[in-house]
Amino acid sequence: MRVQTEEWRKFIPGVRMYKGKKTLFLNGEKLWSEGQPLVYDRKERNSWEVIIILPGVEIIPEGTFYYCKNVEIVIMADAVKRIEKWAFSNCYSLKFVKLSRNLEFIGISAFQLCKSLTSIFMPPSCREIAETAFLWCKKLIILGLPQHIQLGESVFQKTKLMKNSPLEIDEYGCYNYGNEEEAVQWLKSINNGETQALHRACASYNPLSETIHDLVMRQGIKAMRIPNAIGVTPSQYLAANPFAEISEKEIINRYILDSMGEIVLPR
């Protein structure tokens, strides 16, 4: 589900059907306190499939969407700066998250046990991800992570991403806690090699059409399907990237036209 910027002004807070899914439009209401729901009961919270954070909301408080187990999609307006601890923990069905472009902080265990989440892309505004933020997101493998972000302990512990790392993993799917610094260095180096330039471009914040096109013209269109060391292709990064405004289909079409000698003007 994609929400265009001009659509935001149409939304009002509350719960309604949107594009065929039961959706909560949050305007900053406090929904959770001391382990208990405040505005909506547990049955209602379990009926939500989509959460849209409306403009003006800067902080998603502690535990706001804790155990909303059927939520699949979360989309944030760009005012959000902080996601506090446990905010989306135990959202078992969560598959797609578009973070705010101005996000600065993700709290402790904020997305812990989001067992269906396969990808997450951080904006460059993000300065810190606290400990265990994505612990037990067992399907998480596709990651966009700017180099400057400070990572707490075990942020991506027990994920598919770490299982595909060169670190030694125990029977419970954990790396040794003494290897935390090595784990962070590895996470930030996944796409840093010369042969991963296309992966890096597709996984970046706001992927540039011209950059991707130039790389594809040099490497060939098949390069979009070449996996990196953890088995992820540029095509997969681009398809999962919520900040991308270009699709693989557009890249292929332009590649074909350029290969035929057609002139394609940049958009």
C-alpha positions in Angstrom: 0.0 0.0 0.0 1.5 3.4 -1.1 0.2 6.7 0.3 1.0 9.7 -1.8 2.0 12.9 0.0 -1.1 14.9 -1.4 -3.4 12.3 0.1 -2.5 13.1 3.8 -4.7 16.2 3.9 -7.8 14.0 3.2 -7.3 11.9 6.3 -9.0 12.3 9.7 -8.2 10.3 12.8 -10.0 7.1 13.6 -10.7 3.6 12.2 -12.2 3.0 8.8 -11.7 0.8 5.7 -9.1 2.1 3.4 -8.2 0.4 0.1 -10.0 -2.7 1.3 -8.2 -2.9 4.7 -9.3 -1.9 8.2 -7.0 1.0 9.0 -6.2 3.1 12.0 -5.4 6.7 11.3 -3.4 7.9 14.3 -3.3 11.6 15.2 -1.1 11.2 18.3 -3.6 9.7 20.8 -2.1 7.7 23.6 -3.4 4.2 23.1 -1.4 2.1 25.7 -0.3 2.6 29.3 1.1 0.3 31.9 0.4 -2.8 29.8 -3.2 -1.9 29.1 -5.1 -0.5 26.0 -6.7 2.9 26.6 -8.8 4.0 23.6 -9.5 0.7 21.8 -9.9 -2.7 23.4 -7.8 -5.7 22.5 -10.4 -7.1 20.1 -10.5 -3.9 18.2 -6.7 -3.6 18.1 -6.5 -7.1 16.7 -8.8 -6.2 13.8 -6.4 -3.5 12.4 -4.5 -4.4 9.2 -3.0 -1.0 8.4 -1.7 1.8 10.6 -1.2 5.3 9.1 0.5 7.9 11.3 -0.9 11.3 10.4 1.1 14.5 9.9 1.9 16.4 13.1 2.7 13.3 15.2 6.4 13.5 16.3 6.5 10.7 18.8 5.1 7.2 18.8 4.9 6.5 22.6 5.9 3.4 24.4 3.9 0.3 23.6 1.4 2.1 21.3 0.8 -0.8 19.0 2.0 -3.6 21.2 0.6 -7.0 20.2 -1.5 -5.6 17.3 -1.0 -9.0 15.9 -2.8 -8.6 12.5 -1.3 -5.3 11.4 0.5 -5.9 8.1 1.4 -2.3 7.0 2.7 0.8 8.8 3.1 4.1 7.0 4.4 7.2 8.8 4.1 10.8 7.9 7.4 12.7 7.9 6.9 14.5 11.2 7.7 11.4 13.3 11.1 11.8 15.0 11.0 9.1 17.7 9.6 5.6 18.0 9.7 4.7 21.7 10.3 1.2 23.2 7.9 -1.6 22.5 5.9 0.6 20.1 5.4 -2.1 17.5 6.5 -5.1 19.4 4.7 -8.4 18.8 3.1 -7.2 15.6 3.4 -10.7 14.2 1.9 -10.0 10.8 3.8 -6.8 10.1 5.3 -7.0 6.6 5.9 -3.5 5.4 7.1 -0.4 7.2 7.7 3.1 5.7 9.5 5.1 8.3 9.4 8.9 8.6 12.0 10.7 6.5 12.8 12.7 9.6 13.1 9.8 12.1 15.9 10.2 14.6 15.5 7.4 17.1 14.1 3.9 17.4 13.7 2.6 21.0 14.4 -0.6 22.8 12.6 -3.6 21.4 10.5 -1.3 19.2 9.9 -3.9 16.6 10.8 -7.0 18.5 9.0 -10.2 17.5 7.7 -8.8 14.2 8.1 -12.2 12.8 6.8 -11.5 9.3 8.9 -8.4 8.6 11.4 -9.1 5.8 12.8 -5.6 5.2 13.5 -2.2 6.8 15.1 0.9 5.4 16.4 3.7 7.7 16.4 7.3 6.6 19.7 9.2 7.0 18.1 11.4 9.7 18.2 8.4 12.1 21.0 8.7 14.6 20.3 5.8 16.9 18.7 2.4 17.1 18.5 1.1 20.6 19.2 -2.4 21.8 17.0 -5.4 20.7 15.0 -3.1 18.4 14.5 -5.9 15.8 15.2 -8.9 18.0 13.4 -12.0 16.8 12.3 -10.5 13.5 13.2 -13.9 12.1 12.5 -13.2 8.4 14.3 -9.9 8.3 17.0 -10.0 5.6 16.8 -6.8 3.5 18.3 -3.8 5.3 19.0 -0.2 4.3 21.4 1.1 7.0 23.3 4.4 6.7 26.9 4.2 8.1 26.5 6.8 10.8 23.7 5.2 12.7 24.6 4.1 16.3 23.4 0.6 17.0 22.7 -0.7 20.5 23.3 -4.3 21.5 21.6 -7.1 19.7 19.6 -4.9 17.4 19.3 -7.5 14.7 19.9 -10.6 16.9 18.0 -13.7 15.8 17.1 -12.4 12.3 17.7 -14.1 9.0 20.1 -11.3 8.3 22.4 -12.4 11.1 22.0 -16.1 10.3 23.4 -15.3 6.9 26.4 -13.5 8.4 29.9 -15.0 8.8 29.6 -14.9 12.6 29.3 -18.2 14.5 25.7 -18.8 15.4 24.6 -21.0 18.3 21.7 -23.5 18.4 19.3 -20.8 19.4 20.2 -18.6 16.4 22.4 -16.1 18.4 25.9 -14.9 17.9 28.1 -14.5 20.9 27.5 -11.2 22.7 31.2 -10.7 22.8 31.1 -10.3 19.1 28.8 -7.3 19.1 31.3 -4.9 17.6 32.1 -7.4 14.9 28.4 -7.8 14.2 27.9 -4.1 13.8 30.9 -3.7 11.5 29.6 -6.6 9.3 26.1 -5.1 9.1 27.5 -1.8 7.8 29.8 -3.5 5.3 27.3 -5.8 3.5 27.1 -3.7 0.3 30.3 -1.7 0.6 32.5 -3.6 -1.9 33.1 -2.5 -5.5 31.0 -5.4 -6.8 28.0 -4.2 -4.7 27.6 -0.7 -6.2 24.3 -1.6 -7.7 23.0 -3.2 -4.5 24.1 -0.1 -2.6 22.3 2.2 -5.1 19.1 0.2 -4.9 19.2 0.0 -1.1 19.9 3.7 -0.5 17.6 6.4 0.7 15.8 7.9 -2.3 17.5 5.7 -5.0 18.6 7.8 -8.0 17.3 6.7 -11.4 20.4 8.0 -13.2 22.8 6.2 -10.9 21.0 2.9 -11.2 20.6 3.3 -15.0 24.3 4.1 -15.4 25.3 1.0 -13.4 22.9 -1.2 -15.3 24.2 0.1 -18.6 27.8 -0.8 -17.6 27.0 -4.1 -15.9 24.1 -5.4 -18.0 20.5 -5.9 -17.0 21.4 -9.3 -15.5 23.2 -7.5 -12.7 19.8 -6.7 -11.2 19.5 -10.4 -10.3 22.9 -11.1 -8.9 22.8 -11.8 -5.2 25.3 -10.3 -2.7 27.0 -12.3 0.1 23.7 -12.7 2.0 21.7 -13.7 -1.0 19.8 -10.4 -1.8 19.7 -9.0 -5.3 19.5 -5.3 -6.4 16.1 -6.1 -7.7 15.0 -7.3 -4.2 16.4 -4.2 -2.5 14.6 -1.9 -5.0 11.3 -3.7 -4.8 11.3 -3.5 -1.0 12.6 0.0 -0.7 9.7 2.3 0.5 11.7 5.4 -0.5 12.2 4.4 -4.1 10.3 6.3 -6.8 11.5 4.1 -9.6 10.7 0.5 -10.4 12.7 -2.3 -12.0 10.2 -2.3 -14.9 11.1 1.3 -15.6 14.8 0.5 -15.5 14.4 -2.5 -17.8 12.3 -0.4 -20.3 14.9 2.4 -20.4 17.8 -0.1 -20.7 16.1 -1.7 -23.7 15.4 1.7 -25.4 19.0 2.8 -24.8 20.4 -0.4 -26.1 18.3 0.1 -29.3 19.7 3.7 -29.6 16.5 5.4 -28.5 16.9 8.7 -26.7 15.4 8.7 -23.2 15.3 12.0 -21.3 15.7 11.8 -17.5 12.6 12.5 -15.5 
